[in-house]
Amino acid sequence: MIELLAPAGNLEKLKIAVHYGADAVYFGGRDLNLRANAGNLSEKEIEEAVAFCHDRGARAYVTVNIFAHNSDIRHVPDYLAWLSDVGVDAFIISDPGIFRTARRVAPGVPIHISTQANTTNRESALFWKEQGACRVNIARELTLSEIAEISSAGIDTEVFVHGALCISYSGRCMLSLYMTGRDGNRGECAHPCRYRYALQEEKRPGEYFPVEEDRRGVNIFNSRDLCLIRRLPELADAGVSSFKIEGRMKGLFYVAGVTRIYRAAIDYMTEFLDQDTGRWIDDARPVIPDEFATGLDVYGSRGYTENFIDGPPGRRDMLYSGRQARSDYSPAAVVVQGGSEPVLRVGHLLRPGDRLEYMDRGIGTIPLEVLEIRDLEGGVLKQALGGDVVRALVSPRFNFEEWAVIQRHEGKAA
């Protein structure tokens, strides 16, 4: 129906995202992308990632979306040509110079325009279409009606539906460079919009006055996180082609959980779609059940906002008092080899008797208890530490799937 596009900060997260239903994943190489501090992928890992995705019917998009300087451009032609040879499914680009180079050295690779290009109107979308782009990730600062108008331009549109929001227009911010020397427009953002601030009067050095009544200071630039899961049917009606999840810097637990819930929501919507006409059955737009939205709370957030979807956000959409919506859940392990006695890469301390939950596809979980832990040579262990790879005997026994995640609910451990 509509593509689900998930973030992949490293190869393991990519495999987890595909396992939990991503139709496509986006990731960066070691250079030229706007998440320089994500794990990112080496050339060997990119080759493995593309093969992994294609073997499972998923697509692999590579971010080459920095605002390039002359020193960057020198490396671009060889890199793009190599990515083309590897078989990536699209480049994500914001810089016209990189775009022009891609058209010259890798003409067979589709180009998606990054949100950094700040596409805020239909004419901009048509411009990129005329240059040869096949998709635009439109700016996050748009209403539903504006999204629909751009989607009518005859070019695929991609919309962020979940994740962190930048306080500046589509991420084009100089604050990090000014305050820390790390250029957010070249992938090194230090996220100063998340810092706490206080007011100081120039004649009273050392005296700090909170802007709000909060002794910790105030997050004057700090937005709540984006969550449009309840608005997916409206975005579908607006002609959106791809729902994109933000989060290449987020952990594997976030990637697994958010991807599987949005996958389940899209599948739920599809049940109301007439496959012959492409319209809702009886012209009745579906309503996303509350359980999908509440299920996202497990994975933590700064609180949620629907951003510009109904008009400019206001005070209630900002987060002035630190992190909110903390989660009582954490990743206990990742299944690196499936079966009834799975091999796990442990996330935190794991002991026999621990009660955990297997994150199934969809929004369900399977409660389980760890009965025994063994090393890969068969020796029985009293416990396993974070990073250990072990074989586990659990109850009930069932077929664990490779790249599934097992979560722990704090307070339910033995």
N, C-alpha and C positions, 0 to 999 in steps of 0.2 A: 504493500500500500504506500507507505512512506518510509524512506531510509532512516534507520537509526544509526547515528554516527557517534562513536565513543572514543574517548581519549586513550592514548597508550604512551605513558611516560617512559616505559621500558618494555623489553620483550615479554617479560612475565605478565605484566598488566595487559599487554596486547592479547595474549593467549586467553587470559581470563575474560576480557571483554568479548571476544569472539565466542567463547564457550557460553556466555550468558546472553547471547542473542544479538550482538551488534552486526548489522549488515555491512558496516564499514568501520575502519579505525583510522585515526590520523596520528602521526608521530613525526618526530624530527630526527635528522642525523646529528652528528656531533657539532655541526656548524650551520650557520645561515638560517636558524629558526628562532622563534621568539620565546623559547623556554630553555635557555642555555643551562639552567640549573636543574632541569629534569634529568632523569637517567639518560634519556635519548638512546639512540641505537648506533652501534658501529656498522661498518659496511657489511661485515659478515652477518650481523644480526638483522640488518635490513633484508638481505637475501633470504634469511630464514623466515623473517616476518612475512614477506610477500608470498613465499611458498606455503606457509602455514595458512594464511588467509585464503589463498586460491584453492587449496585442497579442501577447504570447508565452505566454499561458496561466498566468501566475504571479500571485500575490496580494501586495498591499502593505499591511503593518501599520504603524501609526504609534505610536510610544511617547509617551505623555503620562503618565509614571509617576513624577514627582517627588512628594514629600510636600509638598503645597501649603500655603502660608501665605495669609492673607487677601489680601495684595497680588497673589499669583499667581492666585487664584480669579477676580478681576475680569476677567482676560483670557481665561478658559477658554471661556465660552459662544460668543463670536464665532469663536474658533479652531476649536472642535469643529464648529460649524455649517458653517464653510467647508470643513473636511476632509470632512464628509459630502457637500457639494456636489461636491467634487473626485472622489469615488467611491472613497475608501480602503476596504479590505476589513475592517479591524478597528481598534479602538483598543486599546492595551496600557496598562492603568491599575492603579495600586496604591492610590490615595487614595480613600476613600469619598465625599468631597466632589466630586472630579472625576467619579467614577462616577455619582453622583446627577445631576450637571449633564449628563453625556453622555446619560443616559436621558431627560432632559427636552428637550434641544435637538437631539439626533441619534438619535432612537429606532430608526432603521433600520440603524444601524451596529453590528455585533457587537462585544462587549466581551470582551477577553482579560485575565485577571487576572495582573498582573506577579508575578514571583518576589519582588519587594519586599514583597508583601502577606503573605509568609511562610505559605503554605498547607502545613501539616504534617500534616493529618489529614482523614479522610473527611467529618466534620461541617462543617469549614470549607469544603470543596469544595461540599457541599450548600447551605451558606449562600449562597455566591456564585451558585450555580445558581438558587436561589430569588429572588435579587435581579435575575436576568436575564442574568447572564454565561453565555457559551457555552463558555468554556475557562479553565482555570487552568494557569499555568506554575508547577508545584509547587516547593516549596523544594528546594534542592540537598542538604539534610541528611537525606535519606531513604534507607532501604534498599529493595531490590527488592521485598520483600513489602509494605512500606508503600505503595510506588508502585502496586502491583497493587490494593491495597485502595481507595485513592483513585480509581483509574481505574474501579472497579466502581460508583462513585456515579452514573454516568449523565451525566457532563460530560466533555468532551474534556480530556485532559491533555497538557501540553507539558513536556518534560524537557530540560534542558541536557545535551548529550552530549560537548561539547568546549569547551575554552578556559580562561581564567584563572578562579581561584576567589578569592572574598573570604573572609577569615578570620572575619568576623562572620556572624551568622545571616542568610542570604539578602541580604547586602549592607547590612543596617541598622546602620550604623557611625557613631560620632561621632569617631573618632580623627583623621580629616583636619581636621574643624572645630576640634578642640581644639588640634592642633599647628600648623596653617597658616592657619586662618581660612577654609578652603574647605570648604563643606558637601557631603559626599558624598551626602546625602539630597536634595540639590537639583541634582545633576549636576556637581559641581565637585571630585570626589575627587582628592586629590593622591597617593594610593596610599602612605601611610606604612607600610603593612604590608610594602612592598617595601624599606624603608630598612634599613640595617645598624645594629645597636645594640651597645652594650657596657655593662658594669656599672660604676657609679661609687659608691664609698663616700663618704658625706656629709662625713667628716672628712679626706678625701684628694682635694680638688678638683684636677681636671686629670689624675688617675690613672685610667686606664680599663682594666678587666679584661675580656678576652673571655669570653663565656659558653661558647663552644666554642674549641677550639684552632685558631683561624684569625686571622691577624694583621689581616685586613680587618674584623673584627667578626663579627656574627652576624645573620642574618635570622630573628628569633625568631617573627615572625608569618607568615612567607612560605610559602604552600602551593605544592606542585607544581601543574602544570596538569591539568585534567580531561581524560580520554580514555576514552570508553566504547565505542569502535568494536567491540571484541570482544564486548560485551554487548548489541549491538543486537537479536539474535534474542530474548534474554530480555526485553528491554524491550518488544518487540513482543508477546510472550506475556502481558506484564503489562498490556496494553491501552493503551499509550501512543499518542497520536494524532499527535504532532509531535516530531521530533528537532531540537533547537535548538543552533546553534553560537554561542558567545560571540565577540565581537570587533569591535565598532563602532570601537574605537580602534586596531585592528590595520591593517597595510598591505594593499595590494591583492594582494600575493603570497600572504599568508596566506589571504585570503578566497578567492582562486581555487583554491589547492591543497587546502585543507581541505574546501571545498565539493565539489570534484570527487571527492575520495576517499570522502566520506560518500555522495555520490550513487551512486558505483560500488558501494559496500557495500550500500546499500538495493536497488539493481537486482539484485545478486547474490542477496540474500535472496529477492527476488521470484521468482526461477527455481525456488525450492523450495516455492512457495505454490500450493496447489490453488485456482484461481480460482473454482471452483464452490462449494466448502465454506468457503473462507477459512482452511483449516488447512494445516499443513505436509504435504507429500506423504509418505505412509506414516508420518505422525506423527513424522517425524525432523527435529528442529530443526537448521537449518544451522549450521555452524561458519564464522566469518569467517576467510578465509585470512590467514596472517601478512603477506603482501605489502601488505595494506591498512594494517595498523598500522605497519609499517616505512616505508611510503610517507609517512606523516605526519612522519617525522623530518626530511624535507627542509625543512620550514617553520619549524623552530626551536621551542623550548619551554623551560620551566623543569624539564623532566622531567615524567613523567606519573604520575597517580594515578587510581584509580577511586573515590576519595572515599568516600562513605557506602554505596555500593551493597551491600556485604557486611557493613556494620556500621561503627561509628565509626572514622575513620582514626587512624593512629598516627604514631609518630616517622618511619617510613619514607616517609610521605606529605608530610612537610614538607621545605622546601628551605632548608638552613642555610648554604650556602656560595656564594651568588651564582648567576648564570644558568648553566644547563646545556643540553646538547643543542644546541649552536650548529650552524647550518647552513652548508654550503659552497655554497649556492645563493643567488642573488639575482635580482630581476626585471630583465631586460634591456630589455623594451619591452612595450607594450600595442598590440594591433592596433586602430586606430581606423577603418580602412577595409580591408575584406577583398579577396581576390583573389589572383592569382598573383604580383603585385608589390605587396605590401601597403603601406599607409601606417601608420607606427608612431609612437607617442609614446615617446621614448627614456627609459629609467629611469636609466641611467648611461652613461658613455662607450662609444660604439659605433664600431667601425672595420671596414673591409673585412678579411676574413680571420678575424674572430671566429667561433668555433664555439659555437653556442647550441642550445637545445632548445625546441621548440614544445610547449606543454602542451596535449595533445589532451584531448577529453572522455574520461572514464574515468580510468585511472591511468597511461596510456601517454604517452610523449613521442616527438617526431620530431626526430632530430638534423639540424641544418642549418648551413650556412656562409654568412656574409654575403659576397657577391661585390662588391656596389657599393651606395653610398648616394648618393641624390640629394635636393636640396631639391624643394619642390613645384612649382617652375618648371622643373625638369629639369636644373639644374646639378649636376655631380658634386662630391661632398664627400669630403674626406680623413677626416673623422670627424664624429660627431654627439654633442652633449652632453646631459646629463639635462634633460628638458623639451622638447627639440627635436622637431618633427614632420617626419618625412622619409619618403621612399619608398625601399624596399629591394628589391634584386634578390638572391635567395638560391638556394642549391642544397641539396636538390632543389626544383624548382618544384612547388607544389601550391596548392590553394585555401585560403588563410588565412581563418579566420572572424573576423568583427568581434567585439571584446571578448575575444578569446583573449589569453593572456599568454605571453610568451617568456622563458624563464629562462636564466641563465648559471650554469654549474658552474665555480667558481673553480679555476683550474689547467687548464681546457680551452680558454681563450681563446688566440688565436694569439700 
